[in-house]
Amino acid sequence: MSDLSIRLHWQREEPELSPGKYSNAHVVQFNARHELEVDAAPDWGGDPASTNPEQALASALSSCHMMTFLALAAKAKWPIASYHDHAVAHLGKNAKGQMSVTRIDLHPIVRFDTGFTIDAQKLAEMQHRAHRYCFIANTLADSVEINILPADAGENARAREHHPAA
């Protein structure tokens, strides 16, 4: 099987490493071409403008789920026009009382080519199959929820973000 890697670099900027008095900001490099500025989650003193590991985990799961769904849909000859997701990583204490990502919710929105429709049950079954075959989901075991939204739900949510009274 494949070995896939990243490079991570952190450099202390402070005179000494003391609890609560150093930055967690670091850079993660993917494939020698893409760099991502990463920091702790804002609740843990990180820069809200930087990505945090919990978001990266949600991103990895969302991407893996989408790619698995697209592969299954292609085999089924479903003409997918677009796929959007809003993944949310929930932080909390696990059963051992340790801080962890306790759950990741996926909210995929799938749009098909004009004229193609599929009933909600078949779409849900395909999403659940994608979850079953996704490498990242298999790594995370049972901490993932897939909340299937109708195709227009994302547009309605975006409208509410811009117009809260909607």
Disulfide bonds with the S-S distance in Angstrom:
none
